Amino acid sequence: MKRLVVAGLVAVMMVMGVSAWAGEEDGSQIKILSPENGAVVKGDSVEVQYMLTKGAQSTHVHAYVDGQYQKGFSGVIKGLTPGKHEIKVVAANHDHKTLVAEAAVTIAVE
């Protein structure tokens, strides 16, 4: 029964144009502590504080702004332009492969 449900879900996601899985499920959990969803930020930088509960494989996170990978992310997103932006953090393993655990917020930059 579980395989049928999973297969059906994957089929629906593929028809909708959604990737079936970003990565492997390893029990990791991630939460963005700051900035809060809907926050208004002044300037072109924002500190991103998050809590990663590591699962079987996760070692660190990757950060994305509006879907673009932020190489060298060390807790601060720089170079933001005015307007709305989605910040997403995704758990990754030591080989830098992303896992299922992710969290996102949308902010406005003034």
C-alpha positions as CSV (number, residue, x, y, z in Angstrom):
1,M,0.0,0.0,0.0
2,K,2.8,2.5,0.9
3,R,4.5,1.9,-2.5
4,L,1.3,2.6,-4.3
5,V,0.8,5.9,-2.4
6,V,4.4,7.0,-3.0
7,A,4.3,6.1,-6.7
8,G,1.0,8.0,-7.0
9,L,2.5,11.0,-5.3
10,V,5.6,11.0,-7.5
11,A,3.4,10.7,-10.6
12,V,1.3,13.7,-9.5
13,M,4.3,15.8,-8.7
14,M,5.9,15.0,-12.1
15,V,2.7,16.0,-13.9
16,M,2.7,19.3,-12.0
17,G,6.4,19.9,-12.9
18,V,7.6,19.5,-9.3
19,S,10.8,17.6,-8.6
20,A,10.0,14.4,-6.7
21,W,12.7,14.8,-4.1
22,A,15.5,17.4,-3.5
23,G,17.6,14.7,-1.9
24,E,17.6,11.8,0.5
25,E,15.6,11.8,3.7
26,D,18.0,11.2,6.6
27,G,16.0,12.5,9.6
28,S,17.5,16.0,9.5
29,Q,15.4,19.0,10.5
30,I,16.1,22.6,9.9
31,K,14.5,25.9,11.0
32,I,15.3,29.5,10.2
33,L,15.4,31.5,13.4
34,S,16.1,34.9,11.8
35,P,15.1,36.7,9.8
36,E,11.4,36.0,10.3
37,N,9.1,35.3,7.4
38,G,7.9,38.7,6.1
39,A,10.7,40.7,7.7
40,V,11.7,44.0,6.2
41,V,15.5,44.4,5.9
42,K,17.4,47.7,5.4
43,G,20.6,47.5,3.5
44,D,21.9,44.9,1.1
45,S,22.9,42.2,3.7
46,V,21.0,40.0,6.1
47,E,22.3,37.6,8.8
48,V,20.6,34.2,8.6
49,Q,20.4,32.3,11.8
50,Y,19.2,28.7,11.6
51,M,19.1,25.6,13.7
52,L,20.1,22.3,12.0
53,T,19.2,19.1,13.8
54,K,21.6,16.7,12.1
55,G,20.3,13.4,10.8
56,A,22.3,10.3,9.7
57,Q,24.1,12.2,6.9
58,S,23.8,16.0,7.3
59,T,26.9,18.0,8.1
60,H,26.1,21.5,7.0
61,V,23.6,23.6,5.0
62,H,23.5,25.3,1.6
63,A,21.8,28.6,1.2
64,Y,19.8,29.9,-1.8
65,V,18.4,33.3,-2.6
66,D,15.6,33.2,-5.1
67,G,16.7,29.8,-6.2
68,Q,20.4,30.8,-6.7
69,Y,23.0,28.9,-4.7
70,Q,25.1,31.1,-2.4
71,K,28.6,29.8,-2.7
72,G,30.7,30.2,0.5
73,F,27.6,31.0,2.7
74,S,28.8,31.6,6.2
75,G,25.7,33.0,7.8
76,V,25.3,36.3,6.0
77,I,23.6,36.9,2.6
78,K,25.2,39.9,0.8
79,G,24.4,41.9,-2.3
80,L,20.6,41.8,-2.0
81,T,18.7,44.2,-4.2
82,P,15.6,46.1,-3.1
83,G,12.4,44.0,-3.3
84,K,11.2,40.6,-2.1
85,H,13.5,37.7,-1.9
86,E,13.2,34.0,-0.8
87,I,16.0,32.7,1.4
88,K,16.2,29.0,1.7
89,V,18.6,26.8,3.7
90,V,18.9,23.1,2.8
91,A,20.7,20.4,4.7
92,A,23.6,18.8,2.9
93,N,26.0,15.9,3.4
94,H,29.8,15.9,3.4
95,D,29.8,15.4,-0.4
96,H,27.6,18.6,-0.7
97,K,24.6,16.6,-1.9
98,T,21.4,18.2,-0.6
99,L,19.0,16.3,1.6
100,V,15.2,16.6,2.0
101,A,15.3,18.9,5.1
102,E,14.9,22.6,4.1
103,A,13.4,25.8,5.4
104,A,12.6,29.1,3.7
105,V,11.5,32.6,4.5
106,T,10.5,35.5,2.3
107,I,11.9,39.0,3.2
108,A,11.6,42.5,1.7
109,V,14.7,44.5,1.2
110,E,14.4,48.3,1.4
